[in-house]
Amino acid sequence: MQTRHFIQLIALSAFWGASFPLLRIASPALGPWVVASLRCTLAAMVLAVLMHTLRDRWPPRAAWPRLALLSLLTVVIPFVLFNWAALVIPAGYSAVLNATAPLFGVLGAAAASEERLTSRRLLGCAVGFAGVALLVQLGPVAVTPQVVLAALACTAAAASYGVGTVLMKRATMAYAPLPASAAVFVAATLILLLPAGMAAPSAHPTPGALLAVAMLGIVTSGFLYWISMRLMREISASAATSAAFMIPLFGVTWGALFLGEAVTASMLPGCVLVLAATALITGFNPFRSSSSEP
């Protein structure tokens, strides 16, 4: 992996890490479905404007079902589940659990015969799930059924995104990143329209929540999804999902700085195991020579 790729991964991690504290602000006021819908709508609008400015063409009609499936796996399911978890657990928890995405990404790639599943990667899976269990049990939040469900929701969201990266990599090879990204968020907006409309009467908008959704939709969704698809054209899917390695560091940091969330030594074992597991499974090494990474 080249240095510029690694720098882009760090930048993506920093911005995506910031999305978890923003969800903690937006979800309680607006609800999970409305936040996801507004976020996707804003992202679709931003990307559509960029397409118009750059005079890009939308993907052909035959491509839309495939892009809709990509939207469901990498946008709709993760957004809704992380939004719901934000009602229950701190941003740092969600960010660390999101680091399991590379585990599922490699498993999905192996199932699709695009990557080989080695004993090292199987060990990484075991270590990763042990880390998730430790994180839930040892963090500063009391373990209740609702907390466990929220942790499972985060893990399911990471799994959906991780498996979806296989389709994401294929999409980058078949279509230009900007039109593909715009189509993904248009599809997500349409999928979320009905459930968000049903949930809208219970929303209680606040200036802070609306500002948080604007940041989520315009920056961490629209622009960053496009950038991640551009990056995925140049590096492997496993390396691309390795941005999740660093998201917990930023998620915990932003949560502590802006929301006053507790950071204790008891969170360290689970965090270390999750990060070690993703490194084992993907084999990602930022210090490896560029010739060893596509």
C-alpha positions in Angstrom: 0.0 0.0 0.0 1.3 3.4 -1.0 1.8 6.2 1.6 -1.0 8.3 0.0 -3.4 5.4 0.4 -2.6 5.0 4.0 -3.0 8.8 4.6 -6.4 8.6 2.9 -7.4 5.7 5.2 -6.4 7.7 8.3 -8.5 10.7 7.1 -11.5 8.4 6.4 -11.1 6.9 9.9 -11.0 10.3 11.5 -14.2 11.5 9.8 -16.0 8.2 10.2 -15.0 8.1 13.8 -16.7 11.5 14.3 -20.0 10.1 12.9 -20.6 8.0 16.1 -20.8 11.0 18.5 -23.0 12.8 15.9 -25.3 9.8 15.9 -25.5 10.1 19.7 -26.8 13.7 19.2 -29.2 13.1 16.3 -30.8 9.7 17.0 -32.4 10.5 20.4 -34.1 13.6 18.9 -35.1 12.3 15.5 -35.2 8.5 15.8 -33.1 5.9 13.9 -35.3 5.8 10.7 -35.6 9.5 10.2 -31.8 10.1 10.8 -31.0 7.4 8.3 -33.4 8.8 5.7 -32.3 12.4 6.1 -28.7 11.3 6.0 -29.2 9.4 2.7 -31.3 12.1 1.1 -28.6 14.7 1.8 -25.9 12.4 0.5 -27.8 11.7 -2.7 -28.4 15.4 -3.3 -24.8 16.3 -2.8 -23.6 13.5 -5.1 -26.2 14.4 -7.7 -25.0 18.0 -7.7 -21.4 16.8 -8.1 -22.5 14.6 -11.0 -24.2 17.5 -12.7 -21.2 19.8 -12.2 -18.8 17.2 -13.5 -21.2 16.1 -16.2 -21.1 12.4 -15.2 -23.8 10.0 -16.4 -26.0 7.9 -14.2 -25.4 4.1 -14.3 -27.5 2.2 -16.9 -30.9 0.9 -15.8 -29.7 -2.7 -15.8 -27.2 -1.8 -13.0 -29.7 -0.4 -10.5 -30.9 -3.7 -8.9 -27.2 -4.6 -8.2 -26.5 -1.1 -6.8 -29.7 -1.2 -4.7 -28.4 -4.4 -3.1 -25.1 -2.7 -2.5 -27.1 0.2 -0.9 -29.0 -2.1 1.3 -25.8 -3.8 2.6 -23.5 -0.9 2.9 -25.8 2.0 3.7 -29.4 1.1 4.8 -28.8 -1.7 7.2 -25.6 -0.2 8.9 -27.2 3.2 9.2 -30.4 2.1 10.8 -28.7 -0.4 13.2 -25.9 2.1 14.3 -28.6 4.8 14.7 -30.6 2.5 17.1 -27.5 1.5 19.0 -26.7 5.2 19.5 -29.8 5.4 21.7 -28.3 3.0 24.1 -24.5 2.8 24.1 -21.7 5.4 24.0 -20.1 6.4 20.7 -16.8 4.7 21.6 -18.6 1.4 22.0 -20.1 1.6 18.5 -16.9 2.7 17.0 -15.0 -0.2 18.4 -17.7 -2.7 17.4 -17.5 -1.2 13.9 -13.9 -2.5 13.7 -15.3 -6.0 13.2 -16.2 -5.0 9.6 -12.9 -6.2 8.1 -13.5 -9.6 9.8 -16.8 -10.1 7.9 -15.4 -8.5 4.8 -12.7 -11.2 4.5 -15.2 -13.9 5.3 -17.5 -12.6 2.6 -14.6 -12.4 0.1 -13.6 -16.0 0.9 -17.2 -17.1 0.4 -17.2 -15.4 -3.0 -13.9 -17.1 -3.8 -12.2 -13.7 -4.1 -9.8 -14.2 -1.2 -8.3 -17.2 0.5 -9.4 -18.1 4.1 -6.3 -19.1 5.9 -5.8 -20.4 9.5 -4.4 -17.0 10.4 -7.7 -15.4 9.4 -9.8 -18.0 11.2 -7.7 -17.3 14.3 -8.5 -13.6 13.8 -12.2 -14.3 13.7 -12.0 -16.1 17.1 -9.9 -13.3 18.6 -12.3 -10.7 17.2 -15.4 -12.1 18.7 -13.6 -12.6 22.0 -12.7 -8.9 21.9 -16.4 -8.0 21.2 -17.5 -10.0 24.2 -14.8 -8.4 26.5 -15.7 -5.0 25.3 -19.4 -5.4 26.3 -18.5 -6.9 29.7 -15.7 -4.6 30.8 -16.7 -1.2 29.6 -18.1 1.7 31.7 -21.7 0.9 30.8 -23.7 -1.6 32.9 -24.4 -4.8 31.0 -28.2 -5.0 30.5 -30.2 -6.8 27.8 -30.7 -3.6 25.9 -26.9 -2.9 26.0 -26.2 -6.4 24.7 -28.8 -6.0 21.9 -27.2 -2.7 21.0 -23.8 -4.3 20.8 -25.3 -7.1 18.6 -26.9 -4.4 16.4 -23.5 -2.8 15.9 -21.9 -6.1 15.1 -24.6 -6.9 12.6 -24.2 -3.5 11.0 -20.5 -4.1 10.7 -21.1 -7.5 9.2 -23.5 -6.1 6.6 -21.0 -3.5 5.6 -18.1 -5.9 5.6 -19.9 -8.4 3.4 -21.1 -5.6 1.2 -17.6 -4.4 0.5 -17.2 -7.4 -1.9 -20.0 -6.0 -4.0 -18.6 -2.5 -3.5 -15.2 -3.6 -4.9 -17.0 -5.1 -7.9 -19.0 -1.9 -8.4 -15.9 0.2 -8.6 -14.6 -2.0 -11.4 -17.8 -1.8 -13.4 -18.9 1.8 -12.9 -17.3 5.2 -12.2 -17.2 5.8 -8.4 -19.2 9.0 -8.4 -22.3 7.8 -10.4 -22.2 4.5 -8.5 -22.1 6.3 -5.1 -24.9 8.6 -6.2 -27.1 5.7 -7.3 -26.4 3.9 -4.0 -27.8 6.8 -2.0 -30.7 7.4 -4.3 -31.7 3.8 -3.8 -31.2 4.1 0.0 -33.4 7.2 0.1 -36.2 5.3 -1.7 -35.8 2.2 0.5 -36.0 4.3 3.7 -38.8 6.6 2.5 -41.8 4.5 3.9 -40.4 3.6 7.3 -39.0 7.1 7.8 -42.4 8.6 6.9 -44.1 6.3 9.4 -41.6 7.3 12.2 -41.5 11.0 11.4 -44.4 12.0 13.7 -42.4 10.9 16.8 -39.4 12.9 15.8 -38.5 16.0 17.9 -36.1 18.1 15.8 -33.5 20.3 17.6 -30.9 22.6 16.1 -28.1 20.4 17.3 -29.7 17.2 15.9 -30.3 18.8 12.5 -26.8 20.1 12.4 -25.5 16.7 13.2 -27.6 15.1 10.5 -26.3 17.7 8.0 -22.7 16.8 8.9 -23.5 13.0 8.6 -25.3 13.4 5.3 -23.0 15.8 3.5 -19.6 14.9 4.8 -19.4 11.4 6.4 -21.9 9.9 3.9 -21.9 11.7 0.6 -18.3 12.8 0.1 -16.6 10.0 2.1 -18.5 7.2 0.4 -17.4 8.5 -2.9 -13.8 8.9 -1.7 -13.9 5.4 -0.3 -15.1 4.0 -3.6 -12.4 5.9 -5.5 -9.8 4.4 -3.1 -11.2 0.9 -3.5 -10.4 1.0 -7.2 -6.7 1.3 -6.3 -6.4 -1.1 -3.4 -7.9 -4.4 -2.3 -11.2 -4.6 -0.5 -9.5 -5.9 2.6 -7.1 -3.0 2.7 -9.9 -0.6 2.1 -12.0 -1.9 5.1 -8.9 -1.6 7.2 -9.9 2.0 7.8 -12.1 0.5 10.5 -8.9 -0.4 12.4 -8.4 3.3 13.4 -12.1 4.3 13.7 -12.3 3.2 17.4 -9.4 5.5 18.3 -11.1 8.5 16.8 -14.6 7.4 17.9 -13.5 7.1 21.5 -11.5 10.4 21.3 -14.4 12.4 19.8 -16.9 10.9 22.2 -14.7 11.8 25.2 -14.0 15.3 23.9 -17.4 16.4 22.8 -19.9 14.2 24.7 -17.9 13.6 27.9 -18.1 9.9 27.5 -16.0 7.8 30.0 -12.8 6.3 28.8 -11.4 3.7 31.2 -8.6 1.2 31.3 -11.2 -1.6 31.4 -12.1 -0.9 27.7 -8.5 -1.7 26.6 -8.5 -5.5 26.4 -11.5 -5.7 24.2 -10.3 -2.9 22.0 -6.8 -4.4 21.6 -8.3 -7.8 20.7 -10.6 -6.4 18.1 -7.8 -4.4 16.4 -5.5 -7.4 16.6 -8.1 -9.6 15.0 -8.7 -7.3 12.1 -4.9 -7.1 11.5 -4.7 -11.0 11.6 -7.5 -11.4 9.2 -6.7 -8.8 6.6 -2.9 -8.9 6.9 -2.9 -5.2 6.7 0.5 -3.6 7.4 1.0 0.1 6.7 4.8 -0.3 6.9 4.9 -2.9 4.1 6.5 -1.9 0.9 4.2 -0.6 -1.7 5.0 -3.4 -4.1 3.4 -6.0 -1.8 0.0 -4.3 -1.9 -2.1 -3.7 -5.0 
